[in-house]
Amino acid sequence: MPHTDVSFTFLDRVREIEQNLGDRRWQSALALALTLPDICGGIAFPEMVKRYRDGRIMLDRQKNPTRDVGGQYIRWFDEYAAPYFKRSPRETSPYICGARCWQLRCEYLHQNKGFVNEEGEQGLRFHLGVNCGSSVCRLDQASPYDGGLDIRIDIEQFCMRMCRAAKNYYDRNHRDKAFELYNTPVLDFIRRPENEPRKGGAVAVLCGQRAYAEALRQALQGLGCQIELLEHPGEEEKVFGPGGPDLWIAAEPLPAGWRWTKALEAPLIWLARDPSRPLLPGMPEPKERLALPADPVLVREAAARWKGEKEK
């Protein structure tokens, strides 16, 4: 049976967290967000391995050193994610530290406890919330109780901050670190032939300003197309396959390092502050040009015109 590799990458995981947040799928978003330090910690600190009391390295069944997953997780959070979890820039310490985030990860993913503990249980209790409007719910600080500690966390803010920390780490290190070692292997057993048109079409949204790119994606929903945000050069083949997207919607500023090549040729809707000025090197002649700031509704209408012509 024909199949192709459609393995999930690190950025696929981050993107899925953001999509789950947009769909208000809080449990799925939190579960995936809590795994990001697992991946980043393994990439950042491969030398951290488990040891016996006498100093010998523990080996797994394949005779490879056993990762100190907890140590890697906590250290990565404290060194790279902690600044994103401060209540304000003036704070010197984050609201939640690596050790507590590791505990939340273990309790949520493996035990699903720690949220409504038995009365009188001592230690640390997490209280998850939604629609709190900040990284914490109701209280701006952890609250002590009878020798223990309550930590209140807004799921949406927690996930958003974790995604920002992970993407910043990726942006700074993906050229030198082997993120692909942590891809989730997936095969597609009903691969579409490369010369067969995609049903509904595939649209790539390209913009260096994440908030505006997300607004464009939301406006394009309902067109019956596959719509994806691209943030890094080379993503188009992974996301859309060898043929790339059927339509580009690109807005200034483009993501850092982006270059147009012949491999990226497809109809283009170009959004720029001065759409009449010369195009970027290698950029195809736009099908439509819109001046920034462009209302996302106008972009949707341009995409709908393209789709209507495509389906004639």
C-alpha positions in Angstrom: 0.0 0.0 0.0 1.5 3.4 -0.9 2.3 5.7 2.0 4.3 8.7 2.8 6.0 10.1 5.9 3.9 12.8 7.6 5.6 12.7 10.9 4.7 15.4 13.4 7.5 17.9 14.0 8.2 20.0 17.1 6.5 23.0 15.4 3.5 20.8 14.5 3.1 20.2 18.2 3.2 23.9 19.1 0.8 24.7 16.3 -1.6 22.0 17.5 -1.6 23.5 21.0 -2.4 26.9 19.5 -5.2 25.4 17.5 -6.6 23.6 20.5 -6.7 26.9 22.4 -8.5 28.5 19.5 -11.1 25.7 19.6 -11.3 25.9 23.5 -10.0 22.3 23.8 -8.4 23.1 27.1 -7.4 19.6 28.2 -5.7 18.7 24.9 -3.9 22.0 24.8 -2.6 21.6 28.4 -1.5 18.0 27.9 0.6 18.9 24.8 2.0 22.1 26.4 3.3 20.2 29.4 5.3 18.0 27.1 7.2 20.8 25.4 9.9 21.0 28.2 10.3 17.2 27.8 11.4 17.7 24.3 13.4 20.9 24.8 15.1 19.6 27.9 16.3 16.5 26.0 17.7 18.6 23.2 19.3 21.2 25.5 20.9 18.9 28.0 21.7 15.5 26.5 24.5 15.1 29.0 22.0 14.9 31.9 21.6 11.1 32.5 20.6 8.9 35.4 23.3 7.4 37.6 23.5 4.8 40.3 24.7 5.8 43.8 28.2 4.8 42.9 28.3 7.1 39.9 27.8 4.5 37.2 25.5 5.6 34.4 22.2 3.8 34.1 21.7 2.1 30.7 18.4 1.3 29.0 17.5 -1.9 27.2 19.4 -0.7 24.1 22.5 -0.1 26.3 22.2 3.6 25.9 22.5 6.1 28.8 19.1 6.7 30.4 17.8 10.3 30.2 17.3 12.2 33.4 14.0 13.4 32.1 12.9 15.2 35.3 16.3 17.0 35.6 16.3 18.0 32.0 12.7 19.2 32.2 13.2 21.3 35.3 16.5 22.8 34.2 15.1 23.8 30.7 12.1 25.4 32.3 14.1 27.4 34.8 16.7 28.6 32.2 14.5 29.2 29.1 10.8 29.3 30.1 10.8 31.0 33.5 11.0 34.6 32.1 7.7 34.0 30.3 5.9 33.0 33.5 6.5 36.3 35.5 3.4 38.2 36.4 5.1 41.4 35.3 8.5 42.5 33.9 9.3 43.9 37.4 9.1 40.5 39.0 12.4 38.7 39.7 11.0 35.2 40.0 8.4 33.4 37.9 5.0 32.5 39.2 5.7 28.8 38.7 9.2 27.2 38.7 10.6 24.2 36.9 10.1 21.8 39.8 6.5 22.8 40.2 5.8 22.6 36.5 7.3 19.1 36.5 5.0 18.1 39.3 2.0 19.5 37.4 3.1 17.6 34.3 3.4 14.3 36.2 0.1 14.7 38.1 -1.9 15.9 35.1 -0.5 13.4 32.5 -0.1 10.3 34.7 -2.2 10.6 37.8 -4.8 13.3 37.2 -4.6 14.2 40.8 -3.5 17.3 42.8 -6.5 19.4 41.8 -9.2 18.2 44.2 -7.1 16.4 46.9 -8.5 14.6 49.9 -9.2 17.0 52.8 -6.2 17.3 55.0 -3.7 16.1 52.4 -0.5 18.2 52.7 1.8 19.4 50.0 1.1 21.2 46.8 -2.3 21.7 45.1 -2.9 23.0 41.6 -6.2 24.8 40.7 -6.8 25.0 36.9 -9.1 27.6 35.5 -10.2 29.2 32.2 -11.3 32.8 31.3 -9.2 34.2 34.1 -7.5 36.9 32.0 -4.1 36.3 33.5 -1.6 33.6 34.3 -3.4 33.1 37.6 -7.0 32.7 38.7 -8.5 35.2 41.2 -5.3 35.5 43.3 -2.1 37.1 42.2 0.1 34.8 44.3 0.4 31.3 45.5 -1.7 30.8 48.7 -0.4 28.8 51.7 -2.8 26.4 53.4 -2.0 24.4 56.6 1.6 23.7 55.7 0.9 23.3 51.9 0.6 25.5 48.9 -2.2 26.3 46.4 -1.2 27.3 42.9 -3.8 28.8 40.6 -3.2 28.6 36.9 -5.2 29.8 33.9 -4.9 27.1 31.2 -5.0 29.4 28.2 -2.3 31.7 29.5 -0.1 28.9 30.7 -0.2 27.2 27.3 0.4 30.5 25.4 3.4 31.3 27.5 4.8 27.8 27.2 4.4 28.0 23.4 6.2 31.4 23.2 9.1 30.0 25.3 9.3 26.9 23.2 9.2 28.8 19.9 11.8 31.2 21.0 14.1 28.3 22.0 13.4 26.7 18.6 14.1 29.9 16.7 17.4 30.3 18.4 18.6 26.7 18.2 16.9 24.8 15.3 19.9 25.2 13.0 22.3 23.7 15.5 20.1 21.2 17.5 18.6 18.0 16.2 14.9 18.7 16.8 14.0 16.1 14.2 15.1 13.3 16.7 11.9 14.1 18.6 9.5 14.0 15.7 6.5 11.7 16.2 6.6 9.1 13.4 3.4 9.0 11.4 2.7 7.4 8.0 -0.1 8.3 5.7 -1.4 5.2 4.0 -3.8 6.9 1.5 -1.3 9.4 0.1 -2.8 11.7 -2.6 -0.9 11.3 -5.9 1.2 14.4 -6.5 -0.5 15.3 -9.7 -4.0 15.0 -8.3 -5.7 18.3 -7.3 -6.4 18.7 -3.7 -10.1 18.9 -2.8 -10.9 22.5 -1.7 -7.3 23.7 -2.2 -4.5 24.4 0.3 -3.7 28.0 1.4 -0.5 29.1 3.1 -0.6 32.2 5.3 2.8 33.9 5.6 3.5 36.8 7.9 6.1 37.7 10.5 3.5 39.2 12.8 1.9 36.2 14.5 -1.2 38.0 15.7 -2.1 39.3 12.2 -1.4 35.9 10.6 -3.7 34.3 13.1 -6.4 36.9 12.3 -6.1 36.1 8.6 -6.4 32.4 9.3 -9.5 32.9 11.4 -11.0 35.0 8.6 -10.3 32.3 6.0 -12.1 29.6 8.0 -15.2 28.3 6.2 -13.7 28.5 2.7 -13.4 24.7 2.6 -9.6 24.9 2.2 -6.7 23.6 4.2 -5.3 26.7 5.8 -1.9 26.7 7.5 0.4 29.4 9.0 4.0 29.1 8.0 6.8 30.6 10.2 10.0 29.1 9.0 11.7 28.5 5.6 11.2 25.0 4.3 8.0 24.3 6.2 5.8 24.4 3.1 7.0 21.0 1.9 6.5 19.4 5.3 3.0 20.9 5.7 1.7 20.7 2.2 3.8 18.0 0.5 6.2 18.3 -2.5 3.7 20.4 -4.5 3.5 23.1 -1.8 0.3 25.2 -1.3 -2.2 26.1 -4.0 -2.4 29.7 -2.9 0.0 32.0 -0.9 -1.3 34.8 1.2 1.8 36.8 2.2 1.9 40.0 4.3 4.8 42.2 5.3 6.9 41.7 7.3 7.7 38.2 6.1 9.2 35.7 8.6 12.9 36.1 9.3 15.1 34.3 6.7 12.3 33.8 4.2 13.3 33.7 0.6 11.2 33.1 -2.5 12.3 30.4 -5.0 10.8 28.8 -8.1 9.7 25.9 -5.9 7.3 28.3 -4.1 5.4 29.3 -7.3 1.7 29.4 -6.8 -0.9 32.2 -7.1 -0.1 34.9 -4.6 -2.2 37.5 -2.7 0.3 40.1 -1.6 -0.3 42.5 1.4 2.1 45.4 1.7 2.1 49.0 2.9 2.9 50.0 -0.7 1.7 47.1 -2.9 2.8 49.0 -6.0 6.5 48.9 -5.2 8.9 46.4 -6.8 8.4 42.8 -5.5 10.9 40.9 -3.4 13.5 38.9 -5.4 12.0 35.7 -6.7 8.5 36.6 -5.8 5.8 35.6 -8.4 3.6 38.3 -9.8 0.7 38.6 -7.3 -2.8 37.7 -8.4 -4.1 40.5 -6.2 -2.4 43.2 -4.2 -3.9 44.8 -1.0 -2.6 47.7 1.0 -1.8 47.3 4.7 -3.4 47.5 7.1 -5.8 45.3 5.2 -9.1 44.2 6.8 -9.0 40.3 7.0 -12.5 40.3 5.5 -11.0 41.8 2.3 -8.4 39.1 2.3 -11.1 36.4 2.6 -12.9 37.9 -0.3 -9.8 37.8 -2.5 -9.2 34.2 -1.5 -12.8 33.4 -2.3 -12.4 34.9 -5.8 -9.3 32.7 -6.3 -11.2 29.6 -5.1 -14.2 30.4 -7.4 -11.9 30.6 -10.4 -10.1 27.5 -9.4 -13.3 25.5 -9.3 -14.7 26.7 -12.6 
